[in-house]
Amino acid sequence: MNPTTINLPTPLELMIDLSDEQFFDLCQKNRDFKFERTASGVLVIMSPTGGNTGRRSIKIATQLEIWRSQTNLGEAFDSSTGFKLPNGADRSPDASWIESERWESLTSEQREKFIPLCPDFVVELRSASDRLKTLQDKMKEYRDNGAKLGWLIDPKNKQVEIYRPNQEVEIKENPQSLSGENVLPGFVLDLTVIW
């Protein structure tokens, strides 16, 4: 029998009832895909990124990690890290950071699985196939679950949306850099290497 190829939409969204352990196991056994799960239990399956998105993403994560290693104020994470948000959603921002006190309060078992909290800082990088509304909803979800600062970076339009608790979203057109403000003191993201 010849195999049949099925072209599915990306991201693919399915309603599957999985326990936290089953979801973690699914992710571990299928590392070629990126999985997220909404608060209502919808499983979102995303394909790996293209070259430009991967290139941009590593530049963001590298800058964040260099700042983290210089300040030692917390821990930085890449796009493969899963977080179990307080609302029940499982998300993987493109880059994120947690302050030291919150990270140190986790058990070693909690650190090995999806981290059971919302990062203090998150970055989502829009790829060519991402719907802006979907990413905006994720950013609001991070903010509503405790993120103190979030950046939605849209390279195509050279635009950044900044999310802060209890504030309207701030939109910056073609900024050359972004400040970590009081959440990431002294951190400045150079966007000239992203655009």
Secondary structure, 3 states (H helix, E strand, C coil): CCCCCCCCCCCEEEECCCCHHHHHHHHHHCCCCEEEECCCCEEEEECCCCHHHHHHHHHHHHHHHHHHHHHCCEEEECCCCCEECCCCCEECCCEEEEEHHHHHCCCHHHHHCCECCCCCEEEEECCCCCCHHHHHHHHHHHHHCCCCEEEEEECCCCEEEEECCCCCCEEEECCCEEECCCCCCCCEEECCCCC
